[in-house]
Amino acid sequence: MKKIVVVGGGPAGMMAACTAARRGAEVILVEKMDKLGLKLSITGKGKCNITNSESDISEFIKKYGSNNRFLINALHAFSNKDLIDFLQKEGLKLKELSGGRIYPNSDNAWSVVDVFKKCLKDSDVQVILEAPVKELLHYQNEIGGVVHAKGTILSDAVIVATGGKSYSRTGSSGDGYDLARKAGHKVTDLYPVLVPFNLEGIDETLIDLKLKNIKAWVTDDSRELAEAFGEFYFTFWGADGSVILRLSRYIKQEIQEDYLTLHVDLKPALEPEKLIERLLCEIKDNGKSTYSEMLKNLLPAQMIPFIISRTKIPADLKLGAMKKEQRDTIAHILKDLTFTITSTRPFDEAILTSGGVDLSKIDPRTMESKIIEGLYFAGEILDIDGDTGGYNLQAAFSTGFVAGDNAAKELINEED
Ligand SMILES: Cc1cc2nc3c(=O)[nH]c(=O)nc-3n(C[C@H](O)[C@H](O)[C@H](O)COP(=O)(O)OP(=O)(O)OC[C@H]3O[C@@H](n4cnc5c(N)ncnc54)[C@H](O)[C@@H]3O)c2cc1C
């Protein structure tokens, strides 16, 4: 029987190992940490947003940005529906939340890890824990096995699924990039994405303030770089929340070179003229009230002192005495509140690594290296990054499936 080594016991590696073993290969899964699926266990705030129910594959693909075409084959070979079917057949109950996000019913990411642990056991995969792989063995352009901390394994195929380099305490600290480079692969520039922003001089009255349904966008000196909608919250270093994480995917390069401007529209449902009309009504109906009292009808209480200081309008100004310029200033700030982004938070606080093993030397139909025969890559180590909403785990599972399926298929065909 031919032998396959899978390096890394995350979603991509576990899926690859289960798939190859079910196809009849002898599979050894080598994991650096003392547990499988540590990163998987913290996904979706510990609840694990496994995938997304989006049924239109062309819409699904759009969530992966400029390299998305690479995933077309993998997402056809093992789609979100296939993943849902697979997990349900393994006995995991699932539920769908807003935005098509699929979670285990248990609200516990460990229940997803447990499905894979059982699958590995049932299909006789040998799991070696606490054994970081240090070297890939290859003879000219053919793979020969791996060297790990506890020994050497000779094998006919190796699938590298070591993940990215974010949240390194889960074991994903970028080891696979060096393994790939030494095997002759190029690794593109790496950036932390789906990551919060550091903002300049954050006012401490704003810390922990959460805002829902916010529109935000980022500009450099000359143009708008990205726009997003969603939840936003202030932290002691700056800004976090779904809207910020989304924006971070589109400013990853620019933020390395320059400070950027974050714009926040606190009233995205109101066109500027409608907002002015709303302010005029407030002023007309409550001429004897003060500016700060009017803001109570427009904003969360925690935000009011900050907006008063930004507009530089006295809090106790009577609405009846408010000038047109002052009204325009308020409207402008509510529609375009700006902050300076000094940097993103580091890799260890990023959900994802953007960049990775250069896709031009990977066959998208099989995940096999075009440089070393019998070497495969799967998961976040590849130069692919997706949006929030379950898209990154789906990419890991789909590419893991394709790598495991093809590694086993090619070996079994060779045996025939
Ligand atoms: C906080 C957080 C929340 C997230 N939430 C979601 C979510 O809800 N939905 C979603 O779709 N995505 C989410 N993601 C992203 C998702 O977790 C990753 O994209 C996905 O885990 C990548 O899978 P992978 O198998 O490629 O890599 P990983 O999950 O990183 O697994 C790689 C494995 O390889 C092992 N390894 C590394 N180096 C070696 C070595 N030298 N030898 C042996 N083993 C090694 C690691 O220990 C690890 O177990 C989240 C990420 C984070 C950090």
The ligand as an SDF file (V2000), in Angstrom:
LIG
                    3D

 53 58  0  0  0  0  0  0  0  0999 V2000
   -9.6680   33.8010   15.6690 C   0  0  0  0  0  0  0  0  0  0  0  0
  -10.0010   33.1840   14.3360 C   0  0  0  0  0  0  0  0  0  0  0  0
  -11.3260   32.9820   13.9790 C   0  0  0  0  0  0  0  0  0  0  0  0
  -11.6330   32.4320   12.7390 C   0  0  0  0  0  0  0  0  0  0  0  0
  -12.9400   32.2050   12.4470 N   0  0  0  0  0  0  0  0  0  0  0  0
  -13.2650   31.6670   11.2350 C   0  0  0  0  0  0  0  0  0  0  0  0
  -14.6020   31.3250   10.9460 C   0  0  0  0  0  0  0  0  0  0  0  0
  -15.5020   31.3970   11.8170 O   0  0  0  0  0  0  0  0  0  0  0  0
  -14.8860   30.8620    9.6970 N   0  0  0  0  0  0  0  0  0  0  0  0
  -13.9040   30.6940    8.7250 C   0  0  0  0  0  0  0  0  0  0  0  0
  -14.2270   30.2950    7.6110 O   0  0  0  0  0  0  0  0  0  0  0  0
  -12.6080   30.9500    9.0160 N   0  0  0  0  0  0  0  0  0  0  0  0
  -12.2630   31.4000   10.2380 C   0  0  0  0  0  0  0  0  0  0  0  0
  -10.9560   31.6190   10.5440 N   0  0  0  0  0  0  0  0  0  0  0  0
   -9.9170   31.2670    9.5330 C   0  0  0  0  0  0  0  0  0  0  0  0
   -9.6540   29.7460    9.5440 C   0  0  0  0  0  0  0  0  0  0  0  0
   -9.5150   29.3180   10.8780 O   0  0  0  0  0  0  0  0  0  0  0  0
   -8.4170   29.3690    8.7740 C   0  0  0  0  0  0  0  0  0  0  0  0
   -8.4490   29.9310    7.4830 O   0  0  0  0  0  0  0  0  0  0  0  0
   -8.2900   27.8470    8.6750 C   0  0  0  0  0  0  0  0  0  0  0  0
   -8.1320   27.2970    9.9730 O   0  0  0  0  0  0  0  0  0  0  0  0
   -7.1120   27.4230    7.8110 C   0  0  0  0  0  0  0  0  0  0  0  0
   -7.0420   26.0240    7.8310 O   0  0  0  0  0  0  0  0  0  0  0  0
   -5.6640   25.2710    7.5560 P   0  0  0  0  0  0  0  0  0  0  0  0
   -5.9220   23.8250    7.7970 O   0  0  0  0  0  0  0  0  0  0  0  0
   -5.1350   25.6750    6.2570 O   0  0  0  0  0  0  0  0  0  0  0  0
   -4.6470   25.8380    8.6440 O   0  0  0  0  0  0  0  0  0  0  0  0
   -4.6810   25.8150   10.2350 P   0  0  0  0  0  0  0  0  0  0  0  0
   -6.0500   25.7410   10.7530 O   0  0  0  0  0  0  0  0  0  0  0  0
   -3.8540   26.9810   10.6160 O   0  0  0  0  0  0  0  0  0  0  0  0
   -3.9560   24.4620   10.6030 O   0  0  0  0  0  0  0  0  0  0  0  0
   -2.5850   24.2550   10.3380 C   0  0  0  0  0  0  0  0  0  0  0  0
   -2.0630   23.1710   11.2430 C   0  0  0  0  0  0  0  0  0  0  0  0
   -0.7200   22.8630   10.8840 O   0  0  0  0  0  0  0  0  0  0  0  0
    0.0540   22.7080   12.0480 C   0  0  0  0  0  0  0  0  0  0  0  0
    1.4610   22.9690   11.7370 N   0  0  0  0  0  0  0  0  0  0  0  0
    2.0650   24.1480   11.4850 C   0  0  0  0  0  0  0  0  0  0  0  0
    3.3650   23.9850   11.2380 N   0  0  0  0  0  0  0  0  0  0  0  0
    3.5950   22.6520   11.3310 C   0  0  0  0  0  0  0  0  0  0  0  0
    4.7650   21.8620   11.1870 C   0  0  0  0  0  0  0  0  0  0  0  0
    5.9730   22.3850   10.9150 N   0  0  0  0  0  0  0  0  0  0  0  0
    4.6540   20.5090   11.3780 N   0  0  0  0  0  0  0  0  0  0  0  0
    3.4580   19.9310   11.6670 C   0  0  0  0  0  0  0  0  0  0  0  0
    2.3250   20.6530   11.8180 N   0  0  0  0  0  0  0  0  0  0  0  0
    2.3930   22.0060   11.6440 C   0  0  0  0  0  0  0  0  0  0  0  0
   -0.5320   23.7080   13.0190 C   0  0  0  0  0  0  0  0  0  0  0  0
   -0.2110   23.3990   14.3510 O   0  0  0  0  0  0  0  0  0  0  0  0
   -2.0290   23.5900   12.7100 C   0  0  0  0  0  0  0  0  0  0  0  0
   -2.6410   22.5980   13.4960 O   0  0  0  0  0  0  0  0  0  0  0  0
  -10.6000   32.1180   11.8000 C   0  0  0  0  0  0  0  0  0  0  0  0
   -9.2670   32.3080   12.1690 C   0  0  0  0  0  0  0  0  0  0  0  0
   -8.9650   32.8280   13.4250 C   0  0  0  0  0  0  0  0  0  0  0  0
   -7.5170   33.0160   13.8040 C   0  0  0  0  0  0  0  0  0  0  0  0
  1  2  1  0
  2  3  1  0
  2 52  2  0
  3  4  2  0
  4  5  1  0
  4 50  1  0
  5  6  2  0
  6  7  1  0
  6 13  1  0
  7  8  2  0
  7  9  1  0
  9 10  1  0
 10 11  2  0
 10 12  1  0
 12 13  2  0
 13 14  1  0
 14 15  1  0
 14 50  1  0
 15 16  1  0
 16 17  1  0
 16 18  1  0
 18 19  1  0
 18 20  1  0
 20 21  1  0
 20 22  1  0
 22 23  1  0
 23 24  1  0
 24 25  2  0
 24 26  1  0
 24 27  1  0
 27 28  1  0
 28 29  2  0
 28 30  1  0
 28 31  1  0
 31 32  1  0
 32 33  1  0
 33 34  1  0
 33 48  1  0
 34 35  1  0
 35 36  1  0
 35 46  1  0
 36 37  1  0
 36 45  1  0
 37 38  2  0
 38 39  1  0
 39 40  1  0
 39 45  2  0
 40 41  1  0
 40 42  2  0
 42 43  1  0
 43 44  2  0
 44 45  1  0
 46 47  1  0
 46 48  1  0
 48 49  1  0
 50 51  2  0
 51 52  1  0
 52 53  1  0
M  END
$$$$
